[in-house]
Amino acid sequence: MYKYDEYDQSMVDARVEEFRDQVQRRLAGQMTEDQFKPLRLMNGLYLQLHAYMLRVAVPYGTLDSRQMRMLAHVARKYDRGYGHFTTRQNIQFNWIKLADTPDILAELATVEMHAIQTSGNCIRNISSDQFAGAAADEVTDPRPWAELLRQWSTFHPEFTYLPRKFKIAVIAAPEDRAAMRLHDIGIELTERDGRLGAKIFVGGGMGRTPMISHEIRDFIGADDLLSYLEACLRVYNRYGRRDNIYKARIKILLHEIGADEYRRQVEEEFVAVKALGLDPPAAELERITAMFAPPPLTAEPVELDRSDPDFAVWLDQNVRPHKQPGHAIVTISLKLIGGIPGDASADQIDVMADLAERYSADELRVTHAQNIVLPHVAQADLPAIWQALTETGLAEANLDLISDIIACPGLDYCALANARSIPVAQKIATRFADLGRQRELGELKLKISGCINACGHHHAGHIGILGVDRKGTENFQLLLGGSGAEDVSLGKITGPGFSEDGVVDAIERVTDKYLEVRESGERFLDTYRRVGMEPFKEAIYG
């Protein structure tokens, strides 16, 4: 994984001291909240309903055991003993005191971590495939390119104050595990005639106006990739609206001028940008790539004892093949039945750090589904890992099942929310707690947002829930048919909304109807696409 050089470290250290001065001036009353707000946001500090929230960057979801242990330390010393892993592959601490933030950032900097550009109208954390470097279906490890984009975008003088926040995802496999088509820019690294390059998708996003991105370039050579992305951002920065926050995202620009016109302008701009020599020299890309060299994996394949049914189910549900024989990819579920999706206690974070150091080449990944991955595990070590996870309450065997819920913090924390997400997620998981029932339903991705901003990705859920305010009462709309994967689609609202308990009942009626009408081998999403909305509406509303 990437390691800071002297320039990286000095840049982060300088930013910490700059923010320390800003916090001191705010606490002394020398700066108003309006003056302070854009400064704190560019350092990942939000003011939530009850306290400040600090969002710490985990670039492309990759971190090591010392960084994980630092997150546990921050949770214990400065928060209430836990952290919340997010859909942007970051971590949030929800109970931060303003006076403590400079010290937190200084401690994070000692392990090459920061909170820079985790908020604000800038290019946010570059996200990627949580199985990068381990998946057999990738054409290359996408993380060196994600790191290149991180370095390019951090403090970029032209793109620090964009019309609106900007999100980029990089994948390198036909299976989209990062919801790439629902980003402002999605990059799929691919090969053509033996040459590495990328497909470029622009204009995706969720929120108030969900849209699936347009394919703007079917192939751009790797040598031209950075210049082409610069051109994409320049056109957006030139024409993106700054007079209306609801129409400021790049997806609105493409909707208004059309993908063809946007493409034409990008191609024209690309010619000018390429002449500037922005793309990195081969030696720089080789330097970055060398840091992502695969670890030495020499374990031989083994036949595991599956006599313990709980272990066998966990193997089937949470363990995936590794590209190196004798090894596996383990996903640790942060979706304990009745728990808060994405939350982990400081003790659990420490345990995951220990497991990574001992069993996974000292590497962990945060997933966009708010779970944690051990990417490089010898098959022979799987029983020991499962036992350790069981003892820590992290052995839930529910990956991609109905209880593996994505949920935003909702009205329990967020000042923007209209409804609570966490209690709804807990009630659904409890209703479907029986693992046999979950496995009978099969792959079923359920996602919940507490407001139209869609931080819980409800538009992309096979089943999605949106919390709204109906004359002072929390009301929950139900959506069906969304997907954030390579078969990307946006969910459609079933009809009138429900109370908190009512939406749980409605989901049960939906799943019962699915079991009634599905054909052999169909996922819920496949059945919905075959039979349409009407059978489910009839089951829900009668």
N, C-alpha and C positions, 0 to 999 in steps of 0.2 A: 504494500500500500504506500501511498505517497508520504514522503517525509519532508518537513519544512527545510528549506535551505536558510542561509543567513538573511536573505532578503525577506522571505516569508515571515520569519520570526520577528525581525525588526519592525515590519509593517504592522503586525498584530500588536506587538508591545506598544508601539506609538499610538495606535488607536485606543488601547486601554487607557493610557494616560490622558489622552485628549478627552475621552468620555468621563474620566474621573473629575477633570476640571469642570466639565459641563454639569455633572451631577452636583458638585459642590456649589456651583453658582445657583443652580435651581433650588437647593436646600436653603441657601442663604437669602433667597428672595430676590436675587439679582437677575433672574430670568423668569418670565411668565410661563405658564403651561403651554400656551400657544407657541411661544418661542422654542420651548424645550421639546415639544412633541415630535417634530420632524427629526431632531437629533437622536432622541431615544429610539424612534422607530428604525432608524438606520443601524442601530445597535441591537435590534431584536427585542426591545423592551416595550410591552403593551401595558396599558392601564385597563384592567378588567373590572368586573363588577365589585370584587372584594379586595383585590390587591393587584400589584404589578405581576405580569407574567413575562418570563424571560424565555425566548426561543433560541436554543443553541443549535448551530449548524452541524450537521453530520454530512459532509459533502458526498454525494452519490451513495449515501447510506453506509459507508465503510468506516469502521473504527476498530481499534485494538483493545486489549485488556486494560492497559493503563488508562486509556481514555474512558473506557466503561467504568472503571473504578473511580475516576474523577467525577463522573456523573452521579455515582452513588454517594460520594462525599458531599457534593453540592446539595443533593436531596436531603441528606441528614443535617448538614450544618446550616443551610440557608432556607430550606423549604420545610415541608411537613413529612419528610421521609419517603417521598416517592417522586417519580417523573412520569411524564405522559409522552409516549412516542407517537409521532404524527404521520399523516399521509404524505408529507413532503420529506419523509425519511430523516426528520429532525427529532429533537426532544424539547419539551416545554416544562418549565417549572412554574407552578400556578400561584405560589404564595411568597413572592419575593419582596423584600423591603428595598426601597429606592436607594437608601444609604449603603446597602450591601452590594449593589450591582458592580461597582468598579472592582471590589475585591474578588467577586465571583469570576469576572472576566479575566482578572489577573491570574487566578488559579487555573482557569481553563487554558490560558495561554501557555502555561508550563507543560501542557501535554498536547500542544498544537491544535487547540480548539478555540473557537470564537463564536460570536453571534452577529458578525457583520453581514448586512444585506439579507437578513432573515425576515425583514419587513421593509416597507417603503416602496416607492414606485421605481423599482430597479430590477435587475435580473436576480432572481432569488436563487436558493440552493439548486444546483443542477442535480436532477434525479436520474436514476438509472435502474437497471435490472438487478434485483437483489441476489440473483444467481450468477452474476457476471464473474468470469474467470473460472467458473465451475461447471457451467451448463454445457452439455454436449452439442446443443443445437446452435451455438453462437459461431459467427464467422470470425470474430476476434473479441478480445476483452474490450468492452466499451469504456471502461473506467479511465484509461489514459486520455481518451478524447473528452470525457467529462471533466477531468482535471485540467486539461488545456482550456476548456471553456470557462472553468472556474477562475483560472488565472487571467484570462482575457476579460472577463466580465467584472471582476472585483475592482472597484474604484474607476471603472471605465468613465472617462471624462464626459463622453457624449451620452452615455446611457445610465447615468446615476439618477437622473430625474426624468424618467419616461412619463408619458401620459398616464400610465397605470402600471401596477405590478406586472412582472413578466416571468413566465415559468418555462423551462426547457427540460426535456427528457431525452436521454440517449439510450438506445438499445442496439443489440447486434444479433438478434435472433428473430426468426419468423413468429415465435410465440411472444406476444407482448405482455410482459409481466410488470409493466410500469405505467399503464394507461397513457401511452405515448401520444395517441391520437386526440387526447383531451387536454393537451398542453398548448401554450401559445406557439411554441415551435417544438415539433417532434422530429427526432433524427433516428433513422434506422440505418445503421451501418450495414453495408452489403458488398458483394463482389460482382464485378462484371468483366468478363474476359480476363480474369486473373488479376484485376486491378481493384484495390480497395476504394470504396467511396460510400455515398449515402443517399438515401431518399430523404427529401425534406418535406415535412408537412407543417403548415402554418394555419393559425386561426382557430385552434380548438380551445375548449374551456367549458366550465360549468357555470355556476352562479345564476344570476337573474335570467340570463339569456344563454342557455347551453347550446353549444355547437360542436360538431365534429370537424376536425381540421381538414384543409384541402391539400392535396398533393401538389406542391409548387414545382418541384424538380424530381424527376424519376431517377436521376443519378447525377451526383456531383463528385468529382474525384477528391480523394482525401487531401491532395495538395492544394485544393481550392476551397476546402470546407469553411475555414475561418473567415475568409474574405466573403464567401457567399452569405454566411450568417450576419456578418457586419452589414452587408447590403440589405438583408431582410429587416434588421433593426433600424437602419437609417431611414428606410421608406416609412416604417411605422412612426418613428420619432418625428418625421417631417409632417405627417398628415394625421396622426392620431389625435383625437379630440381631447382638449384640456378644459373645455367649458362645461362638460357634463360627465360626472364620474360614472354614470351608468352606461355611457356610450364611448368609454375611453379605451377599452381593451382592443387588441389587434383583431380579434374575431369580428368586432363591429366594423372596423375599417374594411376588412375583406368582404363583409356582407354588403357594405354600401358601394364600394367601387368594383366589386367582383374579383374573383380569383384570377381571371385572365389579365385584367388591368394591373393588379398587384404584381403578378408574375412578370409582366412586361417591364414595370418600373424597377423591380429587383434585378432583372437581367441587365438593364441599362446601368443601374448603380453598381452592379458587380464588376463591370468593365472598369469603371473608375477606381473602385476600391482595390482591385487586383493590382493595379499599377503602383499602389502604395507599398507593396511588399509586406503586407500584414501577416501572411501565413508563416508559421515558424520554420526556421531552418531544420534540416533533417536531424542535426545533432541535438537540438532542443527536444524534439519529439522523442528521439531515442532515449534521452535522459529521463524524461517522464515515464516512458514505457517500461524502462528497466526497473523502475520501482514497483511495477505491477507484475513482475516475473512470477510465474506460478511457484508455490512452495514445493519442496521435494516431497513427493507422495509416493511411497514405496510399498505400502501395505498390500498384501495378497487378498484376493476375494475369500470370504468365509461363508459357511452355511450357518445361519443364526438359529438358535433354539427358539421356536415360536410357541412353546407349550403354554406360556403365560398369555392368556387371551388379551389382557390389557396392553402388554408389550406388543403383541402381534397387531392389534388395531393401531397403535401409535406408529409402528413401522409402516403400515399401509397408508396411513393418513398424513403423517407429518415428515416422512423421509422420502427424498427424491434421488434418482440416480445421479452420480457424478460422472464427468467425462473421463475420469481416471479410474480404471478397474480397481476394485478393492476399497473404494471410498464412496461416500454418500454426502448428500446435502440435507441438513436437519433444520426444520423450521420450529422454533419455540413459540408456542401460542401464548399471547398475552390476552387471551379471551376466556379467562376462568368463568365458569357458569356463575352468574350473580355478581361478577366483578365489573370493573369499569374498563371497557375496551381500550387497549393501548397503555394502560397504567402498569407500572412495575415498582415494587418497593425497593428501597436502597439495598436491602439484603438480597432480593432477587437479582438486582443488577450486578451485585458482587458475585453471586453464584454464576451468572452467565459469563462474566469476565473470567472467572476461574476455569470454566469449561472451555472457553475459547483458547485460553493460554495452554491448557493441558491437552486438548483434543482437536483443535481446529486451526492449527498453524497460527495461533494468536490473532485471529481475525473474526469479526462479527459483521453482520449487516442489519440495518433497519429496513423493513419492507414498507411499501406504500399502503399495505393493509394493516399496519400497526403491529407487526410481529417482529421477531428477531431470528436471524439465520446464523447457523454455524456452517460455513460453506465447505470446509475441507475435513471431513470426519472419516477416519478409518472404520470400515464396517465392524471390525472386531470390538470397537469402543462403543458401539451403539447401546448395548445393555447397560454399561456404566453411566452413560449420559442420561438414559431414560430413568435410571434409578435416582440419580442426583436431581433431575427435574421433578420426579414424583415427590421426593422429600421436601421440595421447595414450592410445591403447588404450581408447577409450570409444565406439567405433562398432559395437559388437555389435548386429546387427539381429535381436534376439530378443524384442521386446516381446510378452508374452502367449503365448510359446511355451514348450516344456517346460523349456528351460534358464533361463527367466526366473523363477528359484526364489525364493520367500520362505523364509528360514531364520532361526531365532533363533541367538544365539551358542552355545547348547548347553554341553556339559560342558567345552569348551575354555576357557570363561570363567566360566560362571554357577554359583554355589554351589547353586542349586536343581535343576539339571539332573540327569537320570539317564543321559543318553547324549549323544554328540556329534552335532551337526547339520551342522557345516561340512564334514567329510570326506565325508559322505553326499551333500550337495549337489554337491560337487566331482566325485565319481565319477559321479553321474547326468548332470551337464552334459557331462562328458568322454565318457560312453557315447553321448550323443546330440549330439555336437559338430557333426556334419554338418548344415549349415543347410538343405540341401535336404530331408533327412529330417525335420527339425523342422517345416518348412513343410508338408510332406505331412501330418503329424499335425495341423497347424492349432492353433487356440486350445486350450491345455491348461495349466491353472494348477496348478502343483505346489508344495506348501507343507509345511515340515518343522519340527517342534517337538522339542526335546530333553527335554521333560517334559510332564506333564499340564496345566501352566499355560497351554500353547498360545500362547506368544508368537510362534510361527511360523504361527499360524492354520491348523493342519493340518485342523481340522474343516471349513474352508471351501475346501479345495483340491478341484479336480476329481479330483486324486490327492493324498492327504495321507499323511504319515508321522509317526508318534509314536514317539519313543525311550523305552523303558522299561528298568528294571533287572530281569533275570531271574536271581536268585541270584548276583548279582555280575557278570553278563555283560550287555553292551549288547544289547538286542533291539529290533527295529523292526517295529511294527504298520503295516499298510497299510490305508488307507481310500480309498473311492471314492465319488464322487457329491456332493461338497460344492460350495457356491458362496457367495461373499460379495456377489454382484451383486444386481440387482433380482429375479432368479429364485432367491432365497436358499434354501439347503438345507444340511443337515448331512451330512457323509460318514459312511459305515458301514464298520465293520471287516470286512475280507475273511475273516479267520480267524487261524490261528496266525502269530506273528511270524517275523522273519528275522534273520539276521546282517547285518552292514553290506554285504557283497558280495551276500548273498542277496536283499536288498530291491531292489538295483539290477537283478538278474536278473528279479525278479518284475515290476518296472515294465516291463521290456522285453517280457515275456510279455503283460502287460495291453495295451500299445500295439499289439503285433502282432495280438491278438484284435480290438481296435478297428478296425484297418485291414481286417480280414477281414469284419467284420459291419456296418460302417457303411453308411448309405445316403447318397445324393448330398446334399451341403450340410450334413450333420450334423457338429457339433462332437463331441468326445469325450463331453462331458456329455450332449448330446442322445441319443447312442447308448446310453450307460449307462442313461438314464431310459427308453428304449424297450425295451431287452432285459433290463434288470435285472442283478442281481449274478451269477447262476449261470453264465453263459458265461465270465465273467472268473475266477470261482473255479475252474472246470474248467481254464482255461488256466494258472492259477497253481499249483494243487496237483495237477492230473492226475487 
